[in-house]
Amino acid sequence: MPHASRSLSWWCAVVLCAAIAIAAPGGYAATVNVSITNYVFTPASVTINLGDTVVWTNNSGSTHTATSTTGVWDSGSITTGASFSWLFNTGGTFPYQDSIYVSRGMTGTVIVTAPPIITSPTSAPGTVGSPFAYAAIASGATSYTAIGVPAGLVLNTTTGVISGTPTTAGSNSVTITATNSAGSGTATVSMTIALQTNGAPLITSPSQAYGTIGGAFMYTITATNSPGIYTAAGLPNGLLIDMTTGIIRGSAGAASVSDVVMQANNGNGYCQTSIVITITQASSTTTATSTATATATTGGVTGGGSTTGGNCGLGGGGLGMLAVVLLGTLRLRSLRHAGRMPPAAR
C-alpha cells in the first residue's frame, strides 16, 4: 500500500498545480507582499496580474489597516505581526489607505493588469489597389499577432495596425491576438477586399504558358474592369495577339523562352505585367494537330501583377502603352514581310 499511497499523493499534487495554473489567466498566480512599517506602505504602489494576491503585513508597533478607498475591500484592524490578504480578480487601478493614519499620508495603490480585450470593429472593407489601414484596439496590449492577413497587407506587431495596398480580391477571416504580461485576447476580423470599379484594369491571367514547335498555341489575357485594348511585346515568332480580345494564338516555329510584356487598357488607366512563354520540341507522343494551351503554374498572377512584378492603376495609358503598341506594330510588319503571318491575320 505505501506505493499506492505515494502514487495517490503524486496525482493530487499534479491536480493541485494544474488547478493553480488554470486559476491564473497568465499562468501561475503570484503573491506580492507589502510591508507596513514606520507609517508607510512599502512598496506604496504594486503592479500585479489578474488572479494575483497582495498580502499586507504589519511590521510596526501599532495597529494599522489597508482599506480600499472605493469600498472593494476592508482589512479591518491589522495588529502587530498580523497580515491581511486580498485576491484580485478584476483588472484596474485600486487606491487604498490606512484608515487610522490617513492623516499621515498612509496611502497606496494596487494596479492589476488584465489580459487585453480587443474592442476594434470586427469587419474592415478594402479595395484592390487602394491604400488600406486597420487598427486593432486593445487596452494594455504590448504586442500583436495576426493570421490570415490579405495579400499586400502587413501587421505592425507593436501598434496592431494592419496596413498596405491589397493585391487580391476576396473575403479573409483574420485572427488577431493582443498580448501583455497577464495573458492574451483574441478576436476575428472579416476583411473583405473588393475589385476596383470604374478604375484601371488588373491583369489576372497566369504568368507562365507553354507550347510546342508547330503546335497550335492559345493564351488569353484576362483582366478586370473591361479593357478595350490589349498589347503584347516580345512574342515568340509565329504568335500574334488580337488587340481587342487579348487572345494570343498561332504556331511557334522554334524553341524559345520569351519574356512577354503585356498591357491592358480601358481608358481609365492601364495595367502592365509580364508572362514567360516557353516553346519546346514536341514529344514523340504529341501529334501534329495537338493544341498547346497556356496553363497556370505555381506563383501565377494574383492581383497587382505576375511573379515578375506588375505596374497597374496608372492613369490614361501613357507612354508605356504607346511603346507596346509601337512594338506590336513593328512586329506585325516584320511577320508580314517574312511571310510568316497566318493567312487569317494578314
Number of C-alpha atoms within 10 A of each C-alpha: 6 7 8 9 9 11 12 12 12 12 11 12 12 11 12 12 13 13 12 13 14 13 16 18 19 20 16 15 18 16 14 14 16 23 18 28 15 13 20 18 22 15 13 17 15 16 14 21 25 26 24 22 18 19 16 22 23 26 20 16 13 14 18 26 25 29 21 20 17 10 10 12 14 17 17 14 18 19 17 15 13 13 20 18 17 15 14 20 16 13 17 13 13 19 19 24 22 26 19 14 15 13 10 10 12 21 22 22 18 19 17 20 24 25 23 22 18 20 11 13 14 14 14 15 13 21 19 23 24 14 13 18 15 20 15 23 17 22 16 16 26 16 16 22 15 21 13 14 20 24 18 17 16 16 21 14 15 12 16 22 16 18 18 18 19 24 22 21 19 15 13 19 16 18 15 20 23 28 20 19 18 22 18 20 18 18 17 18 21 17 20 16 23 17 21 18 12 13 19 27 30 35 31 19 21 25 28 23 21 18 26 25 20 23 23 18 23 21 22 16 21 18 20 19 18 17 24 14 18 26 30 26 23 19 22 21 18 18 20 26 23 15 17 12 15 23 17 19 19 21 24 22 18 15 17 17 15 18 18 19 17 22 31 32 28 21 17 16 21 27 28 28 24 26 26 20 21 17 24 18 15 17 9 6 6 12 11 12 9 14 16 21 17 20 15 14 11 9 12 18 25 18 23 25 24 23 18 14 14 20 16 23 22 17 15 14 21 11 9 13 23 12 13 20 19 13 15 20 13 13 17 18 13 13 17 15 10 9 11 16 20 15 8 5 11 11
